[in-house]
Amino acid sequence: LVHKVRIGTTGGGNPIWAIHFTTGSPDPKTFFSTPDDRKMKIWVQCLIHPREWVSGSACLYFSEALVQTYNEKGRQAFRDLFNTWDFIIIPVVNPDGYEFTFTSATNRFWRMNREPIAWNKQAEKAIKGYYRKGDRKVRAPKLLPDRLTGKWPTSGVRDPSTLYPKLFQALMLIRYNQEFCTGVDLNRNFPYKWASEKRASKYPCVDENYVGPSEGSERETQIIIKHFKEHHPIMAAVDFHSYFQVIIRPWGCIREVECREDLKMLMEGAKALQQGLGEHKHQYDITDAYHLGGTAPVSGSFIDWAFS
């Protein structure tokens, strides 16, 4: 019933594991149903944002519930479900970032992966311009502290490291000619309308929503895409997060200008889930990612790519 599969390795050397639930005959290469027994699949993944620890617990709880319920007496209807469906669960999409939230003394809320991003003059120019837009009184790099003494110049301007800490960190990299900075938001890196929104963050070292140097550039993204495509047809995909009590559906990058039949079905499924959660006194709203909390549109997300 259960197969643990290593589907790839990150830049930090950590494995990405998949848990496969199937009653079909496992193929020795894929540890899943053989081509002549290709059942429909449900994909569930967690911890694409490593600071959201409880989302990983949700994947593990769901895995345990599948096994326990399957083995309980009087659950024939549930067992029959496995005659039609297989389940793929990825408990930790971003193991490098997840590990970092435990080992770092200062970055418990790290959001991105840990891949070094090559520095270049274009990034330096963009960050300097972005910094000046943030506070026109702070002109970089003139108001950075002395490299040897750490003292700030006497200027009457508030310490920029407290005004814009992430921007300040980026400027320090420029000042001291650091070659790399670290991290891409994997949930902005998938190859569907990647970086298509005006507010998409193209500044490395500055914004924790950084989309990456190119679409699908990150190893974790590539591993997820490859495994997802290898196990077609996947009829449903869930990406667990822990920031809101919200059921989020596509699209994140565009307004709904069309009314697709599969989108209607998705909405009906979300309503059924909302009702089921309500019976346990958990109140969840339903929204598309584009309008989530009034935030900026989201491009390059996993759910938009999977739905597309």
JOVENWO-V662040 format. One record per residue. N is the residue number from 1. NEAR is the number of other C-alpha atoms within 8 Angstrom. Layout:
{{N/NEAR} {N/NEAR}}
This chain:
{{1/6} {2/7} {3/8} {4/8} {5/9} {6/8} {7/10} {8/8} {9/11} {10/12} {11/9} {12/8} {13/6} {14/9} {15/10} {16/14} {17/12} {18/12} {19/12} {20/15} {21/10} {22/13} {23/8} {24/8} {25/8} {26/10} {27/9} {28/6} {29/4} {30/6} {31/10} {32/11} {33/13} {34/10} {35/5} {36/5} {37/8} {38/8} {39/10} {40/11} {41/14} {42/12} {43/11} {44/13} {45/14} {46/15} {47/17} {48/10} {49/15} {50/15} {51/12} {52/11} {53/8} {54/7} {55/12} {56/13} {57/9} {58/10} {59/15} {60/9} {61/8} {62/8} {63/9} {64/8} {65/8} {66/8} {67/8} {68/8} {69/9} {70/9} {71/7} {72/7} {73/5} {74/4} {75/10} {76/7} {77/6} {78/9} {79/9} {80/8} {81/8} {82/10} {83/8} {84/8} {85/11} {86/13} {87/11} {88/12} {89/12} {90/13} {91/14} {92/13} {93/12} {94/13} {95/12} {96/12} {97/15} {98/13} {99/8} {100/11} {101/13} {102/8} {103/6} {104/8} {105/6} {106/4} {107/8} {108/10} {109/7} {110/11} {111/10} {112/13} {113/12} {114/11} {115/10} {116/8} {117/10} {118/7} {119/10} {120/6} {121/6} {122/6} {123/10} {124/10} {125/8} {126/9} {127/13} {128/10} {129/8} {130/8} {131/11} {132/12} {133/7} {134/7} {135/7} {136/7} {137/6} {138/10} {139/8} {140/10} {141/7} {142/5} {143/9} {144/9} {145/9} {146/9} {147/5} {148/4} {149/6} {150/7} {151/6} {152/9} {153/8} {154/4} {155/4} {156/4} {157/7} {158/6} {159/7} {160/10} {161/9} {162/7} {163/7} {164/9} {165/9} {166/9} {167/12} {168/10} {169/11} {170/11} {171/12} {172/9} {173/11} {174/9} {175/8} {176/6} {177/6} {178/9} {179/7} {180/8} {181/12} {182/11} {183/14} {184/16} {185/15} {186/15} {187/10} {188/16} {189/18} {190/14} {191/9} {192/10} {193/8} {194/12} {195/13} {196/8} {197/9} {198/5} {199/6} {200/12} {201/9} {202/9} {203/10} {204/13} {205/12} {206/11} {207/9} {208/10} {209/10} {210/15} {211/17} {212/13} {213/7} {214/7} {215/12} {216/9} {217/10} {218/11} {219/9} {220/11} {221/12} {222/10} {223/10} {224/9} {225/8} {226/8} {227/9} {228/9} {229/7} {230/6} {231/8} {232/8} {233/8} {234/11} {235/7} {236/7} {237/10} {238/8} {239/9} {240/12} {241/10} {242/8} {243/5} {244/5} {245/8} {246/8} {247/10} {248/9} {249/12} {250/10} {251/12} {252/15} {253/14} {254/7} {255/7} {256/6} {257/4} {258/4} {259/7} {260/6} {261/6} {262/6} {263/8} {264/9} {265/8} {266/9} {267/9} {268/8} {269/8} {270/10} {271/9} {272/8} {273/8} {274/13} {275/8} {276/8} {277/11} {278/10} {279/7} {280/6} {281/6} {282/7} {283/8} {284/10} {285/8} {286/11} {287/10} {288/11} {289/13} {290/14} {291/11} {292/9} {293/4} {294/5} {295/7} {296/7} {297/12} {298/12} {299/15} {300/18} {301/14} {302/10} {303/12} {304/14} {305/11} {306/7} {307/6} {308/5}}
